[in-house]
Amino acid sequence: MDYEQIIVADEDAVTTVTLNRPEKLNAWTYQMRREMHDAISKANDDRAIGAIIVTGAGRGFCAGADIEDTFKAQAEGRDVKGKDVAGGIDWVKFVRESKPLIAAINGAAVGVGLSQVLSFDVIIAARSARMAAPFVKVGVVPELASSHFLVQRMGFGRASEFALTGRFLDATEAEQSGLVDRVVGDADLMPTARKMAKTIAANPDRHLRWAKELLTQNGSETDLRLVQDREQALLKQAYESPEHKEAIDAFLNKRQPNFR
């Protein structure tokens, strides 16, 4: 696929996907979603890649849905999704089954610009970043499981206030509320994201995905027996894996393990 709305670069076992509509603050379109899906799928299939960063070009991360290309077109009854989306891209399932994903939020992340990364594994924000989930302000409701992930990240009360007011949070308040995992200076955003991505990418792919699977399934699970059963099932596979044997051998021989 030729990319028109994103830029993709690979370096040191890390794929960086940059949303690239800076003249519109990277406003989201269905085409952008298709291109992101394609780029992340390719990274998932590339054994040389261990982690993926998503960030935005220019002054903003993603200013929400492009009103002209999405809401106005939908209101007029035009087909804006395209066959692959209409056929069913489950974005949240896709994210949770992908290699580790880090969101590096620069500037504004609004509406779908925020909700599309709430299911990512790590969210890092620049000090100048601002976030909002103003769905009610435009006559819609939260999507992409954001009504779940906001509560998981922020707690019920803070998530309710955030979603029902539709107000903006600055990066400091977003970090204090748990909406983002780390806030750094603007100039440190990408270096911090790359360092974290490289640290994650040094670990074995299958085991990273197994860990994500357990976090996805068990994060809201109340049956602790089921939680442990899921862990034991994957632990059995992990014990038998060549990556586990490589890690043990590396430890005994005082060297760094090589998982790639």
Secondary structure, DSSP 8 states (H G I E B T S, - for coil): ---SSEEEEEETTEEEEEE--GGGTT-B-HHHHHHHHHHHHHHHH-TT--EEEEEESTT-SB-SB-TIIIIIHHHTT---S-HHHHTT--HHHHHHHSS-EEEEE-SEEETHHHHTTTTSSEEEEETT-EEE--GGGGT----TTHHHHHHHHH-HHHHHHHHHH---EEHHHHHHHTSSSEEE-GGGHHHHHHHHHHHHHTS-HHHHHHHHHHHHHHTT---HHHHHHHHHHHHHHHHTSHHHHHHHHHHHTTS-----
